[in-house]
């Protein structure tokens, strides 16, 4: 049973128990109509996002992928990865219906009762490859993030069929499968700038050895200026129907020896509407050793980053709260 609004506003109510332990998430807080952001979600002043922290004069590059073999398109992609660390693509070939399907499926999942969603939490999930949760690391964070998430690590269609929530499984798989050719094309272009002329089996493992898809939910927030959704770009991202926002990840920054930039991004909480995002994360296999690629260093460039097991890097990333881009410094040569 959801607590009464008067109880929520008192000090006696256990917010963590309701949000985390019972599986209601921040959607549960929004659904019961809280009027004031709980103190646990108020970010320190230096972490709050205001208009002064966003570069409103320029927006990230929007790149037309309809002729992806054109050298001008390749140059735009690589230049954006070097300068910005993220960019938007249009005319990429993924049908807009695929986006609509997975967004609708995300809303369906978060419309489930808390006890149903909680079956996929760390404590109750029957596999490590499916996780439902809220914020980023509630046990470690000083201020919680206004976000719920479902993380689906892909192993095989059979494994997904057995363990992914049926209410969103087919749509998530469709989105992931339809995106594969775009991911491969972008990586092929980015690698050529790094003197990697072909992506062999070893390189393919490093670049896209593992895939994870997240279904993120950001409910309407009573005081959106005081909190954040997750790890806002440092500039405006104009919404374009059917576009995709592409981010350079930490692994690619390390592999490129810092040439491509993994940039921190946050989602501004919204005071008027619920919203979802469905990112696909393409990473090395956990057993891969990552470091600057030999092709990047072949002309005598000094390595900025050391060689390390990717699973070790991931453990370091998830054992603490978000801390901007300090995490990638973990991999730097001392």
C-alpha positions in Angstrom: 0.0 0.0 0.0 1.3 3.4 -0.9 1.9 5.8 2.0 -0.2 8.8 2.6 1.2 12.1 1.4 1.2 13.4 5.0 3.3 10.5 6.1 5.8 11.0 3.3 6.3 14.6 4.5 7.1 13.5 8.0 10.5 12.4 9.3 9.1 9.0 10.4 8.6 7.7 6.9 11.4 5.4 5.5 11.9 6.7 1.9 14.6 4.2 1.1 12.3 1.3 2.1 9.5 2.5 -0.2 11.7 3.4 -3.1 14.5 0.8 -3.0 13.4 -2.1 -0.9 9.8 -2.3 -2.0 10.7 -1.6 -5.6 8.4 1.5 -6.1 11.3 3.6 -7.4 11.0 7.3 -8.0 8.0 6.5 -10.2 6.3 5.5 -7.0 7.0 8.9 -5.5 5.7 10.7 -8.5 2.6 8.5 -8.7 1.5 9.4 -5.2 1.8 13.1 -5.9 4.6 14.4 -3.8 4.7 18.2 -4.0 8.3 18.7 -2.7 11.4 16.9 -3.7 12.6 14.7 -0.7 15.9 15.9 0.7 17.6 12.6 -0.3 17.3 13.7 -3.9 18.6 17.3 -3.6 22.0 17.6 -5.2 24.7 19.8 -3.8 24.6 23.3 -5.3 27.7 22.6 -7.4 26.0 19.5 -9.0 22.7 21.2 -9.8 22.1 22.0 -13.4 21.2 25.6 -14.3 21.2 27.6 -17.5 24.7 28.9 -16.6 26.1 25.4 -16.7 24.8 24.7 -20.3 26.2 26.1 -23.5 23.0 27.3 -25.1 24.8 29.1 -28.0 25.8 25.9 -29.8 24.3 22.5 -30.1 26.1 19.2 -30.8 26.6 18.2 -34.4 23.7 16.6 -36.3 25.1 14.2 -39.0 23.2 12.9 -41.9 24.1 9.2 -42.4 22.2 8.7 -45.6 25.6 8.5 -47.5 27.7 7.0 -44.8 30.5 6.1 -47.2 31.2 9.7 -48.0 34.5 10.9 -46.6 32.9 14.2 -45.5 30.5 12.2 -43.4 33.3 10.2 -41.9 35.3 13.4 -41.1 32.2 14.9 -39.4 31.8 11.8 -37.2 35.5 11.6 -36.2 35.8 15.4 -35.6 32.7 15.3 -33.4 34.1 12.3 -31.4 37.4 14.2 -30.9 35.9 17.6 -30.0 32.6 16.8 -28.3 32.5 13.1 -27.5 28.9 12.9 -28.7 26.8 13.8 -31.7 23.4 13.2 -33.2 22.7 11.1 -36.4 19.8 11.2 -38.7 18.8 9.1 -41.7 20.6 6.1 -40.1 18.2 3.4 -41.5 16.5 2.4 -38.3 12.7 2.6 -38.8 11.0 5.1 -36.4 8.5 2.4 -35.6 11.3 0.5 -33.8 11.9 3.5 -31.6 8.1 3.9 -30.9 7.8 0.2 -30.1 10.6 0.1 -27.5 9.5 3.4 -25.9 6.0 2.0 -25.5 7.4 -1.2 -24.1 9.4 0.8 -21.6 6.3 2.6 -20.4 4.5 -0.8 -20.1 7.3 -2.2 -17.9 7.2 0.8 -15.6 3.4 0.5 -15.4 3.7 -2.9 -13.7 3.1 -3.1 -9.9 6.1 -2.6 -7.8 6.1 -6.2 -6.7 6.4 -7.3 -10.3 9.3 -5.0 -11.1 11.0 -6.0 -7.9 11.3 -9.6 -9.3 14.1 -8.2 -11.5 16.0 -6.5 -8.6 19.5 -7.5 -7.5 18.0 -9.4 -4.6 15.4 -11.3 -6.6 16.5 -11.6 -10.2 17.2 -15.1 -11.4 20.2 -13.9 -13.5 22.9 -11.4 -13.1 22.1 -10.3 -16.7 18.8 -8.6 -15.7 18.7 -5.9 -13.1 15.9 -3.4 -12.1 16.9 -0.6 -9.8 16.7 3.1 -9.0 19.3 6.0 -8.9 22.8 4.7 -9.6 24.2 3.3 -6.4 21.7 4.1 -3.6 24.0 2.6 -0.9 27.0 4.8 -1.9 25.4 8.1 -3.1 25.1 11.1 -0.9 22.3 12.5 -3.1 20.1 10.1 -5.1 19.3 10.5 -8.8 15.8 10.9 -10.1 15.7 7.9 -12.3 14.6 4.2 -12.4 16.2 1.7 -14.7 16.0 -1.8 -16.1 19.4 -3.1 -17.4 19.4 -6.1 -19.8 22.8 -7.6 -20.7 22.6 -9.6 -23.9 24.0 -13.1 -24.1 21.8 -14.8 -26.7 18.3 -14.7 -27.9 17.6 -17.9 -26.0 18.8 -16.4 -22.7 16.9 -13.2 -23.3 13.8 -15.3 -24.1 14.2 -17.1 -20.8 15.0 -14.2 -18.5 14.2 -10.8 -19.9 10.7 -9.4 -18.9 8.2 -10.6 -21.5 6.4 -7.2 -21.4 9.4 -5.5 -23.1 11.7 -8.3 -24.3 10.7 -8.5 -28.0 10.8 -4.7 -28.5 14.2 -4.4 -26.7 15.7 -7.2 -28.9 14.2 -5.6 -32.1 15.8 -2.2 -31.2 19.1 -3.8 -30.4 19.2 -5.9 -33.6 18.1 -3.1 -35.9 20.9 -0.9 -34.4 23.7 -3.3 -35.0 24.5 -2.2 -38.6 24.7 1.5 -37.5 27.0 0.6 -34.6 29.3 -1.3 -36.8 29.4 1.5 -39.4 30.2 4.1 -36.8 33.0 2.0 -35.3 34.5 1.3 -38.7 34.6 5.0 -39.4 36.1 5.9 -36.0 38.7 3.1 -36.3 40.0 4.3 -39.7 40.9 7.7 -38.1 43.0 5.7 -35.6 44.9 3.9 -38.4 42.9 0.6 -37.9 42.1 -0.3 -41.5 40.1 -3.4 -40.8 38.2 -4.8 -37.8 39.3 -8.4 -37.2 38.0 -10.8 -34.6 40.2 -9.4 -31.8 39.3 -5.8 -32.6 35.6 -6.7 -32.8 35.7 -8.2 -29.4 37.4 -5.1 -28.0 34.9 -2.7 -29.7 31.6 -4.6 -29.4 32.3 -7.8 -27.4 29.4 -7.2 -25.1 26.0 -5.4 -25.4 23.7 -4.0 -22.8 20.4 -2.2 -23.3 18.9 0.0 -20.6 15.2 1.0 -20.3 15.4 4.2 -18.2 12.4 6.1 -16.7 12.4 9.7 -15.5 9.1 10.5 -13.9 7.7 14.0 -13.5 9.6 15.8 -10.7 8.3 18.4 -8.3 11.6 20.4 -8.1 13.5 19.5 -11.3 16.1 22.2 -10.7 17.3 20.6 -7.5 18.1 17.1 -8.8 19.4 15.2 -11.9 18.4 12.2 -13.8 21.7 10.5 -14.5 25.1 10.3 -15.8 23.0 17.3 -19.3 25.4 17.4 -22.0 27.5 20.5 -21.8 25.4 21.9 -24.6 21.9 21.8 -26.0 20.6 18.7 -27.7 17.7 19.7 -29.9 15.1 17.0 -30.2 14.8 15.6 -33.7 12.3 12.9 -34.4 14.0 9.6 -35.3 17.5 10.8 -34.4 20.0 8.9 -32.3 22.5 10.5 -29.8 25.8 8.8 -30.0 28.2 8.9 -27.1 31.9 8.0 -27.0 32.4 5.6 -24.0 35.3 5.3 -21.6 36.6 2.2 -23.3 36.9 4.0 -26.7 38.6 7.0 -25.0 41.2 4.5 -23.6 41.6 2.6 -26.8 42.1 5.9 -28.7 44.7 7.0 -26.1 42.5 10.0 -25.3 41.9 11.1 -28.9 38.1 10.4 -28.7 36.4 12.0 -25.6 34.1 10.2 -23.3 32.1 13.1 -22.0 29.9 13.2 -18.9 26.2 13.7 -19.6 23.3 14.2 -17.3 19.6 14.2 -17.8 17.6 17.1 -16.5 14.6 16.1 -14.5 11.3 17.3 -16.0 8.6 19.1 -14.0 5.8 18.5 -16.5 6.1 15.1 -18.1 7.3 11.6 -17.7 10.1 10.6 -20.1 12.1 7.5 -21.0 15.4 6.8 -22.7 16.7 3.5 -24.1 20.5 3.6 -24.5 22.5 0.7 -26.0 25.9 0.2 -24.5 28.5 -1.6 -26.7 31.7 -2.5 -24.8 34.6 -4.9 -24.7 34.1 -8.4 -23.3 34.8 -8.5 -19.5 37.7 -10.8 -20.1 39.4 -8.4 -22.6 42.5 -6.4 -21.8 42.0 -2.7 -22.9 44.6 0.0 -23.4 45.7 2.3 -26.3 45.6 0.4 -29.6 49.0 -0.4 -31.1 48.0 1.4 -34.3 47.5 4.6 -32.3 51.0 4.3 -30.8 52.8 3.2 -33.9 54.3 6.6 -34.6 55.8 7.0 -31.2 52.9 8.5 -29.3 53.3 7.9 -25.6 50.4 5.9 -23.9 48.3 7.9 -21.5 46.5 4.8 -20.3 47.7 1.5 -19.0 46.7 -2.0 -20.0 44.0 -3.3 -17.7 41.3 -6.0 -17.6 38.0 -4.5 -18.7 36.1 -6.3 -15.9 38.4 -4.6 -13.4 37.5 -1.2 -14.8 33.8 -2.0 -14.7 34.1 -3.1 -11.0 35.8 0.2 -10.2 33.0 2.1 -12.1 30.1 0.5 -10.3 31.4 0.4 -6.8 31.0 4.1 -6.2 28.7 7.0 -7.0 29.0 9.0 -10.2 32.0 11.3 -10.1 32.1 13.0 -13.5 34.9 11.7 -15.6 37.2 10.9 -12.7 36.5 7.2 -13.2 38.5 7.1 -16.5 41.5 8.5 -14.6 41.6 5.1 -12.9 43.1 3.7 -16.1 45.7 6.4 -16.6 49.5 5.7 -16.5 50.7 7.0 -13.1 
